[in-house]
Amino acid sequence: MRRIFLTASVIWLADFLTKQWAIASLEQSPQDLIGSWLQLTLVKNSGAAFGLAGGLTILFTIFSCAVATAVIYFARIITARGWQLTAGLLLGGVLGNLSDRVFRAPSYLSGHVIDWIQIPYWPVFNLADCAIVSAAAVAFILSVRNIPPVTPVR
């Protein structure tokens, strides 16, 4: 269980610090990091992934709360290391974006998520988004390999 919360804490903190940096550094103009392949661009996203459903921020806030609650509830029974990593990545990513939705402008529980990483032909994203997508990828691999979240007792 500690592995889940440690992973989530590291993800949340890295996401928070990089978003603070992006707000301070990228407000005036985007920066090319590796030509047009990787740019740093500040975007305040009111919607879900890829900027979809901009007017439904409160629903995403409620859904994020439900996901975080479920991960925390099941954390005590997940014993497989891969699934602990998955749960930690998911929890950290959800809490990173949930923190923005709860505490950032324009209002409490309806805040915009700070996105700042841009690659060609893809919407701007952040570290929390990376963690959530990584959690999905690891969960897929674990599922294909038929690795259960709870190690059977022998």
MODELLER restraints for C-alpha pairs under 7 A, 6 or more apart:
rsr = mdl.restraints
at = mdl.atoms
rsr.add(forms.Gaussian(group=physical.xy_distance, feature=features.Distance(at['CA:1:A'], at['CA:75:A']), mean=5.62, stdev=0.5))
rsr.add(forms.Gaussian(group=physical.xy_distance, feature=features.Distance(at['CA:1:A'], at['CA:76:A']), mean=5.50, stdev=0.5))
rsr.add(forms.Gaussian(group=physical.xy_distance, feature=features.Distance(at['CA:3:A'], at['CA:84:A']), mean=6.50, stdev=0.5))
rsr.add(forms.Gaussian(group=physical.xy_distance, feature=features.Distance(at['CA:4:A'], at['CA:84:A']), mean=5.26, stdev=0.5))
rsr.add(forms.Gaussian(group=physical.xy_distance, feature=features.Distance(at['CA:4:A'], at['CA:85:A']), mean=6.18, stdev=0.5))
rsr.add(forms.Gaussian(group=physical.xy_distance, feature=features.Distance(at['CA:4:A'], at['CA:87:A']), mean=6.04, stdev=0.5))
rsr.add(forms.Gaussian(group=physical.xy_distance, feature=features.Distance(at['CA:4:A'], at['CA:88:A']), mean=4.16, stdev=0.5))
rsr.add(forms.Gaussian(group=physical.xy_distance, feature=features.Distance(at['CA:5:A'], at['CA:88:A']), mean=6.06, stdev=0.5))
rsr.add(forms.Gaussian(group=physical.xy_distance, feature=features.Distance(at['CA:7:A'], at['CA:85:A']), mean=6.96, stdev=0.5))
rsr.add(forms.Gaussian(group=physical.xy_distance, feature=features.Distance(at['CA:7:A'], at['CA:88:A']), mean=4.88, stdev=0.5))
rsr.add(forms.Gaussian(group=physical.xy_distance, feature=features.Distance(at['CA:7:A'], at['CA:89:A']), mean=6.37, stdev=0.5))
rsr.add(forms.Gaussian(group=physical.xy_distance, feature=features.Distance(at['CA:8:A'], at['CA:88:A']), mean=4.53, stdev=0.5))
rsr.add(forms.Gaussian(group=physical.xy_distance, feature=features.Distance(at['CA:8:A'], at['CA:89:A']), mean=5.81, stdev=0.5))
rsr.add(forms.Gaussian(group=physical.xy_distance, feature=features.Distance(at['CA:8:A'], at['CA:91:A']), mean=5.50, stdev=0.5))
rsr.add(forms.Gaussian(group=physical.xy_distance, feature=features.Distance(at['CA:8:A'], at['CA:92:A']), mean=3.74, stdev=0.5))
rsr.add(forms.Gaussian(group=physical.xy_distance, feature=features.Distance(at['CA:9:A'], at['CA:92:A']), mean=6.18, stdev=0.5))
rsr.add(forms.Gaussian(group=physical.xy_distance, feature=features.Distance(at['CA:11:A'], at['CA:89:A']), mean=6.91, stdev=0.5))
rsr.add(forms.Gaussian(group=physical.xy_distance, feature=features.Distance(at['CA:11:A'], at['CA:92:A']), mean=4.98, stdev=0.5))
rsr.add(forms.Gaussian(group=physical.xy_distance, feature=features.Distance(at['CA:11:A'], at['CA:93:A']), mean=6.56, stdev=0.5))
rsr.add(forms.Gaussian(group=physical.xy_distance, feature=features.Distance(at['CA:11:A'], at['CA:128:A']), mean=6.97, stdev=0.5))
rsr.add(forms.Gaussian(group=physical.xy_distance, feature=features.Distance(at['CA:12:A'], at['CA:92:A']), mean=4.87, stdev=0.5))
rsr.add(forms.Gaussian(group=physical.xy_distance, feature=features.Distance(at['CA:12:A'], at['CA:93:A']), mean=6.51, stdev=0.5))
rsr.add(forms.Gaussian(group=physical.xy_distance, feature=features.Distance(at['CA:12:A'], at['CA:95:A']), mean=6.41, stdev=0.5))
rsr.add(forms.Gaussian(group=physical.xy_distance, feature=features.Distance(at['CA:12:A'], at['CA:96:A']), mean=4.98, stdev=0.5))
rsr.add(forms.Gaussian(group=physical.xy_distance, feature=features.Distance(at['CA:15:A'], at['CA:96:A']), mean=6.08, stdev=0.5))
rsr.add(forms.Gaussian(group=physical.xy_distance, feature=features.Distance(at['CA:15:A'], at['CA:127:A']), mean=5.25, stdev=0.5))
rsr.add(forms.Gaussian(group=physical.xy_distance, feature=features.Distance(at['CA:15:A'], at['CA:128:A']), mean=5.84, stdev=0.5))
rsr.add(forms.Gaussian(group=physical.xy_distance, feature=features.Distance(at['CA:16:A'], at['CA:96:A']), mean=6.61, stdev=0.5))
rsr.add(forms.Gaussian(group=physical.xy_distance, feature=features.Distance(at['CA:19:A'], at['CA:114:A']), mean=6.19, stdev=0.5))
rsr.add(forms.Gaussian(group=physical.xy_distance, feature=features.Distance(at['CA:22:A'], at['CA:42:A']), mean=6.43, stdev=0.5))
rsr.add(forms.Gaussian(group=physical.xy_distance, feature=features.Distance(at['CA:22:A'], at['CA:116:A']), mean=6.50, stdev=0.5))
rsr.add(forms.Gaussian(group=physical.xy_distance, feature=features.Distance(at['CA:23:A'], at['CA:42:A']), mean=6.95, stdev=0.5))
rsr.add(forms.Gaussian(group=physical.xy_distance, feature=features.Distance(at['CA:26:A'], at['CA:41:A']), mean=6.39, stdev=0.5))
rsr.add(forms.Gaussian(group=physical.xy_distance, feature=features.Distance(at['CA:26:A'], at['CA:42:A']), mean=5.66, stdev=0.5))
rsr.add(forms.Gaussian(group=physical.xy_distance, feature=features.Distance(at['CA:27:A'], at['CA:42:A']), mean=6.30, stdev=0.5))
rsr.add(forms.Gaussian(group=physical.xy_distance, feature=features.Distance(at['CA:30:A'], at['CA:40:A']), mean=5.53, stdev=0.5))
rsr.add(forms.Gaussian(group=physical.xy_distance, feature=features.Distance(at['CA:30:A'], at['CA:41:A']), mean=4.54, stdev=0.5))
rsr.add(forms.Gaussian(group=physical.xy_distance, feature=features.Distance(at['CA:30:A'], at['CA:42:A']), mean=6.88, stdev=0.5))
rsr.add(forms.Gaussian(group=physical.xy_distance, feature=features.Distance(at['CA:31:A'], at['CA:39:A']), mean=5.71, stdev=0.5))
rsr.add(forms.Gaussian(group=physical.xy_distance, feature=features.Distance(at['CA:31:A'], at['CA:40:A']), mean=5.12, stdev=0.5))
rsr.add(forms.Gaussian(group=physical.xy_distance, feature=features.Distance(at['CA:31:A'], at['CA:41:A']), mean=6.67, stdev=0.5))
rsr.add(forms.Gaussian(group=physical.xy_distance, feature=features.Distance(at['CA:32:A'], at['CA:38:A']), mean=6.51, stdev=0.5))
rsr.add(forms.Gaussian(group=physical.xy_distance, feature=features.Distance(at['CA:32:A'], at['CA:39:A']), mean=4.48, stdev=0.5))
rsr.add(forms.Gaussian(group=physical.xy_distance, feature=features.Distance(at['CA:32:A'], at['CA:40:A']), mean=6.35, stdev=0.5))
rsr.add(forms.Gaussian(group=physical.xy_distance, feature=features.Distance(at['CA:33:A'], at['CA:39:A']), mean=5.29, stdev=0.5))
rsr.add(forms.Gaussian(group=physical.xy_distance, feature=features.Distance(at['CA:33:A'], at['CA:40:A']), mean=6.89, stdev=0.5))
rsr.add(forms.Gaussian(group=physical.xy_distance, feature=features.Distance(at['CA:37:A'], at['CA:119:A']), mean=5.53, stdev=0.5))
rsr.add(forms.Gaussian(group=physical.xy_distance, feature=features.Distance(at['CA:37:A'], at['CA:120:A']), mean=5.98, stdev=0.5))
rsr.add(forms.Gaussian(group=physical.xy_distance, feature=features.Distance(at['CA:38:A'], at['CA:118:A']), mean=5.84, stdev=0.5))
rsr.add(forms.Gaussian(group=physical.xy_distance, feature=features.Distance(at['CA:38:A'], at['CA:119:A']), mean=4.92, stdev=0.5))
rsr.add(forms.Gaussian(group=physical.xy_distance, feature=features.Distance(at['CA:39:A'], at['CA:117:A']), mean=6.36, stdev=0.5))
rsr.add(forms.Gaussian(group=physical.xy_distance, feature=features.Distance(at['CA:39:A'], at['CA:118:A']), mean=5.06, stdev=0.5))
rsr.add(forms.Gaussian(group=physical.xy_distance, feature=features.Distance(at['CA:39:A'], at['CA:119:A']), mean=6.38, stdev=0.5))
rsr.add(forms.Gaussian(group=physical.xy_distance, feature=features.Distance(at['CA:40:A'], at['CA:116:A']), mean=5.44, stdev=0.5))
rsr.add(forms.Gaussian(group=physical.xy_distance, feature=features.Distance(at['CA:40:A'], at['CA:117:A']), mean=5.06, stdev=0.5))
rsr.add(forms.Gaussian(group=physical.xy_distance, feature=features.Distance(at['CA:40:A'], at['CA:118:A']), mean=5.87, stdev=0.5))
rsr.add(forms.Gaussian(group=physical.xy_distance, feature=features.Distance(at['CA:41:A'], at['CA:116:A']), mean=4.79, stdev=0.5))
rsr.add(forms.Gaussian(group=physical.xy_distance, feature=features.Distance(at['CA:41:A'], at['CA:117:A']), mean=6.23, stdev=0.5))
rsr.add(forms.Gaussian(group=physical.xy_distance, feature=features.Distance(at['CA:41:A'], at['CA:118:A']), mean=6.38, stdev=0.5))
rsr.add(forms.Gaussian(group=physical.xy_distance, feature=features.Distance(at['CA:42:A'], at['CA:115:A']), mean=5.98, stdev=0.5))
rsr.add(forms.Gaussian(group=physical.xy_distance, feature=features.Distance(at['CA:42:A'], at['CA:116:A']), mean=4.59, stdev=0.5))
rsr.add(forms.Gaussian(group=physical.xy_distance, feature=features.Distance(at['CA:43:A'], at['CA:114:A']), mean=5.97, stdev=0.5))
rsr.add(forms.Gaussian(group=physical.xy_distance, feature=features.Distance(at['CA:43:A'], at['CA:115:A']), mean=5.10, stdev=0.5))
rsr.add(forms.Gaussian(group=physical.xy_distance, feature=features.Distance(at['CA:43:A'], at['CA:116:A']), mean=6.07, stdev=0.5))
rsr.add(forms.Gaussian(group=physical.xy_distance, feature=features.Distance(at['CA:44:A'], at['CA:112:A']), mean=5.34, stdev=0.5))
rsr.add(forms.Gaussian(group=physical.xy_distance, feature=features.Distance(at['CA:44:A'], at['CA:113:A']), mean=5.62, stdev=0.5))
rsr.add(forms.Gaussian(group=physical.xy_distance, feature=features.Distance(at['CA:44:A'], at['CA:114:A']), mean=4.91, stdev=0.5))
rsr.add(forms.Gaussian(group=physical.xy_distance, feature=features.Distance(at['CA:44:A'], at['CA:115:A']), mean=6.29, stdev=0.5))
rsr.add(forms.Gaussian(group=physical.xy_distance, feature=features.Distance(at['CA:45:A'], at['CA:51:A']), mean=5.92, stdev=0.5))
rsr.add(forms.Gaussian(group=physical.xy_distance, feature=features.Distance(at['CA:45:A'], at['CA:112:A']), mean=5.01, stdev=0.5))
rsr.add(forms.Gaussian(group=physical.xy_distance, feature=features.Distance(at['CA:45:A'], at['CA:113:A']), mean=4.94, stdev=0.5))
rsr.add(forms.Gaussian(group=physical.xy_distance, feature=features.Distance(at['CA:45:A'], at['CA:114:A']), mean=6.26, stdev=0.5))
rsr.add(forms.Gaussian(group=physical.xy_distance, feature=features.Distance(at['CA:45:A'], at['CA:115:A']), mean=6.82, stdev=0.5))
rsr.add(forms.Gaussian(group=physical.xy_distance, feature=features.Distance(at['CA:46:A'], at['CA:54:A']), mean=4.90, stdev=0.5))
rsr.add(forms.Gaussian(group=physical.xy_distance, feature=features.Distance(at['CA:46:A'], at['CA:57:A']), mean=6.17, stdev=0.5))
rsr.add(forms.Gaussian(group=physical.xy_distance, feature=features.Distance(at['CA:46:A'], at['CA:111:A']), mean=6.90, stdev=0.5))
rsr.add(forms.Gaussian(group=physical.xy_distance, feature=features.Distance(at['CA:46:A'], at['CA:112:A']), mean=4.52, stdev=0.5))
rsr.add(forms.Gaussian(group=physical.xy_distance, feature=features.Distance(at['CA:46:A'], at['CA:113:A']), mean=6.36, stdev=0.5))
rsr.add(forms.Gaussian(group=physical.xy_distance, feature=features.Distance(at['CA:47:A'], at['CA:53:A']), mean=5.02, stdev=0.5))
rsr.add(forms.Gaussian(group=physical.xy_distance, feature=features.Distance(at['CA:47:A'], at['CA:54:A']), mean=3.70, stdev=0.5))
rsr.add(forms.Gaussian(group=physical.xy_distance, feature=features.Distance(at['CA:47:A'], at['CA:55:A']), mean=6.69, stdev=0.5))
rsr.add(forms.Gaussian(group=physical.xy_distance, feature=features.Distance(at['CA:47:A'], at['CA:56:A']), mean=6.61, stdev=0.5))
rsr.add(forms.Gaussian(group=physical.xy_distance, feature=features.Distance(at['CA:47:A'], at['CA:57:A']), mean=5.83, stdev=0.5))
rsr.add(forms.Gaussian(group=physical.xy_distance, feature=features.Distance(at['CA:48:A'], at['CA:54:A']), mean=6.96, stdev=0.5))
rsr.add(forms.Gaussian(group=physical.xy_distance, feature=features.Distance(at['CA:48:A'], at['CA:60:A']), mean=6.90, stdev=0.5))
rsr.add(forms.Gaussian(group=physical.xy_distance, feature=features.Distance(at['CA:50:A'], at['CA:123:A']), mean=5.39, stdev=0.5))
rsr.add(forms.Gaussian(group=physical.xy_distance, feature=features.Distance(at['CA:57:A'], at['CA:110:A']), mean=5.43, stdev=0.5))
rsr.add(forms.Gaussian(group=physical.xy_distance, feature=features.Distance(at['CA:58:A'], at['CA:109:A']), mean=6.17, stdev=0.5))
rsr.add(forms.Gaussian(group=physical.xy_distance, feature=features.Distance(at['CA:58:A'], at['CA:110:A']), mean=5.57, stdev=0.5))
rsr.add(forms.Gaussian(group=physical.xy_distance, feature=features.Distance(at['CA:61:A'], at['CA:98:A']), mean=6.25, stdev=0.5))
rsr.add(forms.Gaussian(group=physical.xy_distance, feature=features.Distance(at['CA:61:A'], at['CA:101:A']), mean=6.30, stdev=0.5))
rsr.add(forms.Gaussian(group=physical.xy_distance, feature=features.Distance(at['CA:61:A'], at['CA:109:A']), mean=6.61, stdev=0.5))
rsr.add(forms.Gaussian(group=physical.xy_distance, feature=features.Distance(at['CA:64:A'], at['CA:94:A']), mean=6.09, stdev=0.5))
rsr.add(forms.Gaussian(group=physical.xy_distance, feature=features.Distance(at['CA:64:A'], at['CA:98:A']), mean=6.30, stdev=0.5))
rsr.add(forms.Gaussian(group=physical.xy_distance, feature=features.Distance(at['CA:68:A'], at['CA:91:A']), mean=5.78, stdev=0.5))
rsr.add(forms.Gaussian(group=physical.xy_distance, feature=features.Distance(at['CA:68:A'], at['CA:94:A']), mean=6.71, stdev=0.5))
rsr.add(forms.Gaussian(group=physical.xy_distance, feature=features.Distance(at['CA:71:A'], at['CA:87:A']), mean=6.38, stdev=0.5))
rsr.add(forms.Gaussian(group=physical.xy_distance, feature=features.Distance(at['CA:71:A'], at['CA:91:A']), mean=6.58, stdev=0.5))
rsr.add(forms.Gaussian(group=physical.xy_distance, feature=features.Distance(at['CA:77:A'], at['CA:150:A']), mean=6.66, stdev=0.5))
rsr.add(forms.Gaussian(group=physical.xy_distance, feature=features.Distance(at['CA:78:A'], at['CA:84:A']), mean=6.27, stdev=0.5))
rsr.add(forms.Gaussian(group=physical.xy_distance, feature=features.Distance(at['CA:78:A'], at['CA:149:A']), mean=5.32, stdev=0.5))
rsr.add(forms.Gaussian(group=physical.xy_distance, feature=features.Distance(at['CA:78:A'], at['CA:150:A']), mean=5.15, stdev=0.5))
rsr.add(forms.Gaussian(group=physical.xy_distance, feature=features.Distance(at['CA:79:A'], at['CA:149:A']), mean=6.23, stdev=0.5))
rsr.add(forms.Gaussian(group=physical.xy_distance, feature=features.Distance(at['CA:79:A'], at['CA:150:A']), mean=4.94, stdev=0.5))
rsr.add(forms.Gaussian(group=physical.xy_distance, feature=features.Distance(at['CA:79:A'], at['CA:151:A']), mean=5.73, stdev=0.5))
rsr.add(forms.Gaussian(group=physical.xy_distance, feature=features.Distance(at['CA:80:A'], at['CA:149:A']), mean=5.23, stdev=0.5))
rsr.add(forms.Gaussian(group=physical.xy_distance, feature=features.Distance(at['CA:80:A'], at['CA:150:A']), mean=5.70, stdev=0.5))
rsr.add(forms.Gaussian(group=physical.xy_distance, feature=features.Distance(at['CA:80:A'], at['CA:151:A']), mean=5.76, stdev=0.5))
rsr.add(forms.Gaussian(group=physical.xy_distance, feature=features.Distance(at['CA:83:A'], at['CA:149:A']), mean=5.41, stdev=0.5))
rsr.add(forms.Gaussian(group=physical.xy_distance, feature=features.Distance(at['CA:86:A'], at['CA:135:A']), mean=4.64, stdev=0.5))
rsr.add(forms.Gaussian(group=physical.xy_distance, feature=features.Distance(at['CA:86:A'], at['CA:138:A']), mean=6.23, stdev=0.5))
rsr.add(forms.Gaussian(group=physical.xy_distance, feature=features.Distance(at['CA:86:A'], at['CA:139:A']), mean=6.30, stdev=0.5))
rsr.add(forms.Gaussian(group=physical.xy_distance, feature=features.Distance(at['CA:89:A'], at['CA:131:A']), mean=5.12, stdev=0.5))
rsr.add(forms.Gaussian(group=physical.xy_distance, feature=features.Distance(at['CA:89:A'], at['CA:132:A']), mean=6.18, stdev=0.5))
rsr.add(forms.Gaussian(group=physical.xy_distance, feature=features.Distance(at['CA:89:A'], at['CA:135:A']), mean=5.46, stdev=0.5))
rsr.add(forms.Gaussian(group=physical.xy_distance, feature=features.Distance(at['CA:90:A'], at['CA:131:A']), mean=6.32, stdev=0.5))
rsr.add(forms.Gaussian(group=physical.xy_distance, feature=features.Distance(at['CA:90:A'], at['CA:132:A']), mean=4.96, stdev=0.5))
rsr.add(forms.Gaussian(group=physical.xy_distance, feature=features.Distance(at['CA:90:A'], at['CA:135:A']), mean=5.54, stdev=0.5))
rsr.add(forms.Gaussian(group=physical.xy_distance, feature=features.Distance(at['CA:92:A'], at['CA:128:A']), mean=6.86, stdev=0.5))
rsr.add(forms.Gaussian(group=physical.xy_distance, feature=features.Distance(at['CA:93:A'], at['CA:128:A']), mean=3.87, stdev=0.5))
rsr.add(forms.Gaussian(group=physical.xy_distance, feature=features.Distance(at['CA:93:A'], at['CA:129:A']), mean=6.11, stdev=0.5))
rsr.add(forms.Gaussian(group=physical.xy_distance, feature=features.Distance(at['CA:93:A'], at['CA:131:A']), mean=5.24, stdev=0.5))
rsr.add(forms.Gaussian(group=physical.xy_distance, feature=features.Distance(at['CA:93:A'], at['CA:132:A']), mean=5.31, stdev=0.5))
rsr.add(forms.Gaussian(group=physical.xy_distance, feature=features.Distance(at['CA:94:A'], at['CA:128:A']), mean=6.78, stdev=0.5))
rsr.add(forms.Gaussian(group=physical.xy_distance, feature=features.Distance(at['CA:96:A'], at['CA:128:A']), mean=5.53, stdev=0.5))
rsr.add(forms.Gaussian(group=physical.xy_distance, feature=features.Distance(at['CA:97:A'], at['CA:113:A']), mean=5.97, stdev=0.5))
rsr.add(forms.Gaussian(group=physical.xy_distance, feature=features.Distance(at['CA:97:A'], at['CA:128:A']), mean=6.34, stdev=0.5))
rsr.add(forms.Gaussian(group=physical.xy_distance, feature=features.Distance(at['CA:100:A'], at['CA:111:A']), mean=5.83, stdev=0.5))
rsr.add(forms.Gaussian(group=physical.xy_distance, feature=features.Distance(at['CA:100:A'], at['CA:112:A']), mean=6.17, stdev=0.5))
rsr.add(forms.Gaussian(group=physical.xy_distance, feature=features.Distance(at['CA:100:A'], at['CA:113:A']), mean=5.09, stdev=0.5))
rsr.add(forms.Gaussian(group=physical.xy_distance, feature=features.Distance(at['CA:101:A'], at['CA:109:A']), mean=5.41, stdev=0.5))
rsr.add(forms.Gaussian(group=physical.xy_distance, feature=features.Distance(at['CA:101:A'], at['CA:110:A']), mean=5.33, stdev=0.5))
rsr.add(forms.Gaussian(group=physical.xy_distance, feature=features.Distance(at['CA:101:A'], at['CA:111:A']), mean=4.02, stdev=0.5))
rsr.add(forms.Gaussian(group=physical.xy_distance, feature=features.Distance(at['CA:101:A'], at['CA:112:A']), mean=5.67, stdev=0.5))
rsr.add(forms.Gaussian(group=physical.xy_distance, feature=features.Distance(at['CA:101:A'], at['CA:113:A']), mean=6.09, stdev=0.5))
rsr.add(forms.Gaussian(group=physical.xy_distance, feature=features.Distance(at['CA:102:A'], at['CA:108:A']), mean=5.21, stdev=0.5))
rsr.add(forms.Gaussian(group=physical.xy_distance, feature=features.Distance(at['CA:102:A'], at['CA:109:A']), mean=4.01, stdev=0.5))
rsr.add(forms.Gaussian(group=physical.xy_distance, feature=features.Distance(at['CA:102:A'], at['CA:110:A']), mean=6.30, stdev=0.5))
rsr.add(forms.Gaussian(group=physical.xy_distance, feature=features.Distance(at['CA:102:A'], at['CA:111:A']), mean=5.85, stdev=0.5))
rsr.add(forms.Gaussian(group=physical.xy_distance, feature=features.Distance(at['CA:103:A'], at['CA:109:A']), mean=6.77, stdev=0.5))
rsr.add(forms.Gaussian(group=physical.xy_distance, feature=features.Distance(at['CA:103:A'], at['CA:111:A']), mean=6.26, stdev=0.5))
rsr.add(forms.Gaussian(group=physical.xy_distance, feature=features.Distance(at['CA:104:A'], at['CA:111:A']), mean=4.54, stdev=0.5))
rsr.add(forms.Gaussian(group=physical.xy_distance, feature=features.Distance(at['CA:104:A'], at['CA:112:A']), mean=6.21, stdev=0.5))
rsr.add(forms.Gaussian(group=physical.xy_distance, feature=features.Distance(at['CA:105:A'], at['CA:111:A']), mean=4.80, stdev=0.5))
rsr.add(forms.Gaussian(group=physical.xy_distance, feature=features.Distance(at['CA:105:A'], at['CA:112:A']), mean=6.30, stdev=0.5))
rsr.add(forms.Gaussian(group=physical.xy_distance, feature=features.Distance(at['CA:115:A'], at['CA:124:A']), mean=5.79, stdev=0.5))
rsr.add(forms.Gaussian(group=physical.xy_distance, feature=features.Distance(at['CA:115:A'], at['CA:125:A']), mean=4.62, stdev=0.5))
rsr.add(forms.Gaussian(group=physical.xy_distance, feature=features.Distance(at['CA:115:A'], at['CA:126:A']), mean=4.81, stdev=0.5))
rsr.add(forms.Gaussian(group=physical.xy_distance, feature=features.Distance(at['CA:116:A'], at['CA:124:A']), mean=5.95, stdev=0.5))
rsr.add(forms.Gaussian(group=physical.xy_distance, feature=features.Distance(at['CA:116:A'], at['CA:125:A']), mean=5.78, stdev=0.5))
rsr.add(forms.Gaussian(group=physical.xy_distance, feature=features.Distance(at['CA:116:A'], at['CA:126:A']), mean=5.72, stdev=0.5))
rsr.add(forms.Gaussian(group=physical.xy_distance, feature=features.Distance(at['CA:117:A'], at['CA:124:A']), mean=5.36, stdev=0.5))
rsr.add(forms.Gaussian(group=physical.xy_distance, feature=features.Distance(at['CA:117:A'], at['CA:125:A']), mean=5.16, stdev=0.5))
rsr.add(forms.Gaussian(group=physical.xy_distance, feature=features.Distance(at['CA:117:A'], at['CA:126:A']), mean=5.78, stdev=0.5))
rsr.add(forms.Gaussian(group=physical.xy_distance, feature=features.Distance(at['CA:118:A'], at['CA:124:A']), mean=4.62, stdev=0.5))
rsr.add(forms.Gaussian(group=physical.xy_distance, feature=features.Distance(at['CA:118:A'], at['CA:125:A']), mean=6.63, stdev=0.5))
